[in-house]
Amino acid sequence: MRKISTFIVAALALAGGAFAVQPAAAGDEHGDFMIRGLVSGVLPDTDASVSAGGSRIPGANAEVNDEVIPAATLTYFLNDNLAVELFCCFAKIDVDGKGSIAGLGEIADSWIFPPALTAQYHFTSFGAWKPYVGAGLQYIAFFDEGTGKNRLGARSVSIDDALGFTLQAGFDYSLGNGWYLNADVKKTFIDTDVHWNGAGVRADVDIDPWIVSAGAGYRFNLSDVLGPRF
C-alpha cells in the first residue's frame, strides 16, 4: 500500500511539474512527436527453477521485488493512428529466495536497463480521450550484479541479458495546446538465467513484469524544433 501511495503522489507531482515548463515548440494535438514523463510501477510476476550441482532443488523458487521508478517515453506518429514508441528507465531490483529456500533471504541484486519498443494503434473517435494499444519487444540489460546477503557463498552473480515480447494498452487525455495526461500498462513475457559463480547454483527465472505508468506528455511537430527540412 505504501508503494501504491508513493506511486500516486509521485505521478501527480511529475504531472504538475511538467506544466511549469514552457516548451520551445508549439503544441499540436496532431503533431508527429510526443514526449512523456512518467512514474512507473514495475511489478514482476516471477517464477523460477533453482538448481544446485545440476539438480533441481525441490520447492525452491525466487521472487523479484516490485519497484516504483521515474521513466520516459518518446513516441513518433506516422499518422494520427499509427505510432512507434520507445519506453525506458533504470531500476534497482532485489531477488529473494522463496519456497524451500526462503530462509536465504536476498540472494541477488542488480541494476537493470529495460527499454521497450512498441508499435501502436491510436483511436481517434473519443474526443479528448485517446486510447491506444501496442505490441513490441522489451530488452533487459543487467549490470552491477550483487550477491545479496550471499548465504549461498557465491563469489559473484551473473544475470543474462534478456529479450521478450510486450503487450501494451493505455490512453492519453488531451488538456489542449499539445498537453496530455497519460496512463499506460505493459505486460512483458521474458526470462533470464542467473548463475551464482563459485556456489554451483543457477536459476531459470521468468520475470514477466507488469509495468504500470502514469504521468504527463507534450505533443508537437519535430519540424518546429529541427527545422522544415525534417
C-alpha positions as CSV (number, residue, x, y, z in Angstrom):
1,M,0.0,0.0,0.0
2,R,2.9,2.4,0.8
3,K,4.3,1.8,-2.7
4,I,1.0,2.5,-4.3
5,S,0.6,5.8,-2.4
6,T,4.2,6.8,-3.3
7,F,3.3,6.0,-7.0
8,I,0.2,8.2,-7.0
9,V,1.9,11.1,-5.2
10,A,5.0,11.0,-7.5
11,A,2.8,10.8,-10.6
12,L,0.8,13.9,-9.6
13,A,4.0,15.8,-8.7
14,L,5.5,14.9,-12.1
15,A,2.4,16.0,-13.9
16,G,2.3,19.2,-12.0
17,G,5.9,19.9,-12.6
18,A,5.6,19.3,-16.4
19,F,3.1,22.2,-16.7
20,A,5.6,24.6,-15.2
21,V,7.9,24.1,-18.2
22,Q,7.3,26.2,-21.3
23,P,8.5,24.2,-24.4
24,A,10.3,25.8,-27.3
25,A,7.9,24.1,-29.8
26,A,4.3,25.0,-30.2
27,G,2.0,22.2,-29.0
28,D,-0.1,20.4,-31.7
29,E,-2.6,17.7,-31.0
30,H,-1.8,16.2,-34.4
31,G,1.9,16.7,-34.1
32,D,4.3,13.9,-35.1
33,F,6.2,13.6,-31.9
34,M,5.3,13.2,-28.2
35,I,7.5,13.1,-25.1
36,R,6.2,11.9,-21.8
37,G,7.5,12.0,-18.2
38,L,6.1,9.1,-16.2
39,V,6.2,7.4,-12.8
40,S,6.1,3.6,-13.4
41,G,5.5,0.7,-11.1
42,V,7.5,-2.3,-12.2
43,L,5.7,-5.4,-10.8
44,P,7.4,-8.7,-11.7
45,D,5.3,-11.8,-11.9
46,T,8.2,-14.1,-11.0
47,D,8.6,-17.9,-11.2
48,A,11.9,-19.7,-11.0
49,S,13.5,-23.1,-11.2
50,V,16.6,-23.3,-9.0
51,S,19.3,-25.9,-9.3
52,A,22.4,-26.8,-7.4
53,G,25.1,-29.1,-8.8
54,G,22.9,-29.7,-11.9
55,S,19.9,-31.0,-9.9
56,R,16.8,-29.0,-9.2
57,I,16.2,-28.1,-5.6
58,P,12.7,-29.3,-4.7
59,G,10.3,-26.5,-3.8
60,A,12.9,-23.7,-4.4
61,N,11.7,-20.5,-6.1
62,A,12.7,-16.9,-6.3
63,E,10.9,-13.5,-6.3
64,V,12.0,-10.2,-7.8
65,N,10.8,-7.2,-5.8
66,D,8.4,-4.5,-7.0
67,E,9.8,-1.0,-7.7
68,V,8.4,2.5,-8.3
69,I,10.7,4.4,-10.7
70,P,10.8,7.5,-13.0
71,A,10.5,6.7,-16.7
72,A,10.1,8.5,-20.1
73,T,8.7,7.7,-23.5
74,L,9.4,9.1,-27.0
75,T,6.6,8.5,-29.5
76,Y,6.8,9.2,-33.2
77,F,3.5,9.3,-35.1
78,L,3.4,8.1,-38.6
79,N,-0.1,9.5,-38.8
80,D,-3.0,10.1,-36.4
81,N,-3.4,6.4,-35.8
82,L,-0.1,4.7,-36.2
83,A,2.9,5.3,-34.0
84,V,6.2,3.8,-32.7
85,E,7.1,4.3,-29.0
86,L,10.3,3.9,-27.1
87,F,10.0,3.5,-23.3
88,C,12.9,3.5,-20.9
89,C,14.1,3.8,-17.4
90,F,16.6,2.5,-14.9
91,A,15.8,0.4,-11.8
92,K,17.4,-1.5,-9.0
93,I,16.0,-5.0,-8.3
94,D,16.4,-7.5,-5.5
95,V,15.9,-11.2,-5.9
96,D,14.7,-13.1,-2.8
97,G,14.6,-16.8,-2.2
98,K,11.1,-18.3,-1.8
99,G,9.7,-21.7,-1.1
100,S,12.2,-24.2,0.3
101,I,15.0,-21.6,0.1
102,A,13.0,-18.7,1.6
103,G,15.4,-18.7,4.6
104,L,18.2,-17.5,2.4
105,G,16.6,-14.1,2.1
106,E,18.0,-11.8,-0.6
107,I,20.1,-14.0,-2.9
108,A,20.9,-11.4,-5.6
109,D,20.5,-7.8,-6.7
110,S,21.1,-5.9,-9.9
111,W,20.6,-2.7,-11.8
112,I,18.6,-3.0,-14.9
113,F,18.2,-1.0,-18.1
114,P,14.9,-2.2,-19.7
115,P,14.0,-0.3,-22.9
116,A,10.8,-1.4,-24.7
117,L,9.9,-0.6,-28.3
118,T,6.3,-0.9,-29.4
119,A,4.2,-0.3,-32.5
120,Q,0.9,1.3,-31.6
121,Y,-2.6,2.0,-32.9
122,H,-4.2,5.1,-31.5
123,F,-8.0,5.5,-31.6
124,T,-9.2,9.0,-32.6
125,S,-13.0,8.8,-32.2
126,F,-13.4,9.6,-28.5
127,G,-12.8,13.3,-28.2
128,A,-10.3,14.3,-25.6
129,W,-9.7,10.6,-24.7
130,K,-7.1,9.0,-26.9
131,P,-6.9,5.2,-26.2
132,Y,-4.2,3.1,-27.8
133,V,-2.9,-0.5,-27.9
134,G,0.5,-1.7,-28.8
135,A,2.9,-4.7,-29.2
136,G,6.6,-5.0,-29.4
137,L,9.8,-6.1,-27.7
138,Q,11.5,-5.4,-24.4
139,Y,15.2,-5.9,-23.8
140,I,16.5,-6.0,-20.2
141,A,20.2,-5.4,-19.6
142,F,21.5,-6.4,-16.2
143,F,24.6,-4.7,-14.7
144,D,26.4,-4.2,-11.4
145,E,25.0,-7.6,-10.2
146,G,25.5,-8.4,-6.5
147,T,25.3,-11.4,-4.3
148,G,22.6,-10.1,-1.9
149,K,23.1,-11.4,1.6
150,N,25.3,-14.1,0.0
151,R,24.1,-17.0,2.1
152,L,24.8,-19.2,-1.0
153,G,28.6,-18.4,-0.6
154,A,29.0,-17.2,-4.2
155,R,32.0,-15.2,-5.4
156,S,29.7,-13.2,-7.7
157,V,26.4,-13.3,-9.6
158,S,25.9,-13.3,-13.3
159,I,22.5,-12.5,-14.8
160,D,22.0,-12.9,-18.6
161,D,20.5,-10.1,-20.6
162,A,17.1,-11.0,-22.0
163,L,14.7,-10.2,-24.8
164,G,10.9,-10.6,-24.5
165,F,7.5,-9.9,-26.1
166,T,5.5,-6.9,-24.8
167,L,1.8,-6.1,-25.0
168,Q,0.6,-2.6,-24.2
169,A,-2.7,-0.6,-23.6
170,G,-3.2,2.9,-22.4
171,F,-4.7,6.3,-23.1
172,D,-3.8,10.0,-23.4
173,Y,-6.2,12.6,-22.2
174,S,-5.9,15.9,-24.1
175,L,-5.7,19.1,-22.0
176,G,-5.3,21.3,-25.1
177,N,-2.3,23.0,-26.7
178,G,-0.5,19.7,-27.0
179,W,-0.6,18.8,-23.3
180,Y,-1.8,15.4,-22.2
181,L,-2.2,13.2,-19.2
182,N,-1.3,9.6,-19.7
183,A,-2.0,6.2,-18.1
184,D,-0.4,3.0,-19.5
185,V,0.1,-0.6,-18.7
186,K,2.5,-3.1,-20.3
187,K,2.9,-6.8,-19.9
188,T,6.2,-8.4,-20.9
189,F,7.0,-12.1,-21.2
190,I,10.7,-12.6,-20.6
191,D,13.0,-14.9,-18.8
192,T,16.7,-15.0,-17.8
193,D,19.3,-17.3,-16.3
194,V,21.0,-16.4,-13.1
195,H,24.4,-18.0,-12.0
196,W,25.9,-17.9,-8.6
197,N,29.6,-18.3,-9.5
198,G,31.5,-20.4,-7.1
199,A,28.4,-21.8,-5.5
200,G,27.3,-24.2,-8.2
201,V,23.8,-22.7,-8.2
202,R,21.8,-21.4,-11.1
203,A,18.2,-20.4,-11.7
204,D,15.9,-20.1,-14.8
205,V,13.8,-17.1,-13.9
206,D,10.6,-16.0,-15.6
207,I,10.3,-12.3,-14.7
208,D,7.2,-11.4,-16.8
209,P,6.7,-7.9,-15.3
210,W,3.7,-5.7,-15.4
211,I,4.7,-2.0,-15.9
212,V,2.0,0.4,-14.8
213,S,2.7,4.1,-15.6
214,A,1.1,7.5,-15.2
215,G,2.3,11.0,-16.0
216,A,2.1,13.9,-18.4
217,G,3.0,14.3,-22.1
218,Y,3.6,17.0,-24.7
219,R,2.9,16.6,-28.4
220,F,4.4,18.8,-31.1
221,N,6.0,18.7,-34.6
222,L,9.6,17.8,-34.9
223,S,9.9,20.3,-37.7
224,D,9.3,23.1,-35.2
225,V,12.4,22.1,-33.4
226,L,14.7,20.7,-36.2
227,G,13.5,23.0,-39.0
228,P,11.3,22.5,-42.0
229,R,13.7,20.1,-43.8
230,F,12.9,17.3,-41.3
